[in-house]
Amino acid sequence: MKSKMLVAIASVALPLALAALFITHPPRVKGEDAKGTEIRVDNFTFAPGTLAVPVNSTVTWVNKDDIPHVIAASDGAFKSKALDTDQKYSYTFTKAGTYEYYCSIHPKMVGKVVVQ
């Protein structure tokens, strides 16, 4: 009787303990699978305005505005074509450094990617 009760308690306690562990310490997604490598272009802003990523990360810009935007590095390292609504542009950062960028159609729109 005692062993049946222990099995019943363990069958409830173990899943609850695992659920609590994942709530307090969620698993981390690696590299390019992480949502943190995406920058939204929306309402004439880049979000996040500054994104920190490791070397060899691919960053994707997604245009959520109703008008086109062009993503261009201030130093000329990369430049997208005009992105219409829901279109994407990706660039892989292979060297550490700070990469400032802007929309070449709307130059007051600025952001930066910090590659560590």
C-alpha positions in Angstrom: 0.0 0.0 0.0 2.8 2.4 0.9 4.6 1.8 -2.4 1.4 2.5 -4.4 1.0 5.8 -2.6 4.7 6.7 -3.3 4.2 6.0 -7.0 1.0 8.1 -7.1 2.8 11.0 -5.3 5.8 10.7 -7.6 3.6 10.6 -10.7 2.1 14.0 -9.8 5.1 15.6 -8.1 7.7 15.0 -10.8 5.7 16.7 -13.6 4.8 19.6 -11.4 8.5 20.0 -10.4 9.6 19.9 -14.1 6.9 22.5 -15.0 8.1 24.8 -12.2 11.6 24.4 -13.5 10.7 25.4 -17.1 8.6 28.3 -15.9 11.5 29.8 -13.8 14.3 28.8 -16.1 12.9 28.4 -19.7 15.2 26.7 -22.2 17.3 29.0 -24.3 17.2 29.0 -28.1 20.6 29.1 -29.8 21.9 31.4 -32.5 19.7 32.0 -35.5 16.7 30.1 -34.1 16.3 32.9 -31.5 13.6 35.5 -32.1 16.2 38.1 -30.9 17.8 38.2 -34.4 14.8 39.9 -35.9 14.3 43.7 -36.2 10.8 45.0 -37.0 10.4 48.0 -39.2 7.1 49.6 -38.0 5.8 53.1 -37.6 9.0 54.6 -39.0 11.1 52.9 -36.4 13.4 49.9 -35.9 12.6 47.7 -33.0 14.8 47.0 -31.2 16.8 50.2 -32.0 20.0 48.4 -30.9 20.4 44.7 -31.2 23.4 42.7 -29.7 24.3 39.4 -31.4 27.2 37.1 -31.5 29.6 36.9 -34.5 28.1 34.8 -37.4 24.5 35.7 -36.5 22.0 36.4 -39.3 19.8 39.4 -38.5 16.5 39.7 -40.4 14.6 43.0 -40.8 10.9 42.7 -41.4 8.9 45.6 -42.8 5.6 45.9 -41.0 4.9 49.4 -42.4 2.5 50.1 -45.2 5.3 51.9 -47.1 8.6 50.7 -48.5 11.9 51.0 -46.6 15.5 50.3 -47.6 17.9 49.0 -44.9 21.4 50.4 -45.5 24.6 50.2 -43.4 26.1 53.6 -42.7 29.5 52.3 -43.8 28.1 50.6 -47.0 28.6 47.1 -45.7 25.1 46.0 -46.7 22.0 47.4 -48.4 18.6 45.9 -49.1 16.3 46.5 -52.0 13.1 48.4 -51.2 11.1 46.3 -48.9 7.3 46.4 -49.2 5.0 45.4 -46.4 5.9 42.0 -44.8 9.0 41.6 -47.0 12.3 40.6 -45.3 16.0 41.3 -45.6 18.7 39.3 -43.9 22.4 39.9 -43.4 25.0 37.7 -41.7 27.5 39.6 -39.5 30.9 37.8 -39.6 33.0 40.3 -37.8 32.7 41.9 -34.3 31.9 45.6 -34.2 29.1 48.1 -34.2 27.1 48.4 -37.4 25.0 51.6 -37.7 22.2 51.5 -40.3 19.3 53.6 -41.5 16.5 53.7 -44.0 17.9 55.3 -47.2 14.4 56.5 -48.1 13.7 57.9 -44.6 17.2 58.8 -43.2 15.9 59.8 -39.8 15.2 56.2 -39.2 18.3 54.8 -37.6 19.4 51.7 -35.7 22.5 49.7 -34.8 23.6 46.1 -34.5 26.4 45.3 -32.0 28.3 42.2 -32.9 30.2 40.6 -30.0 
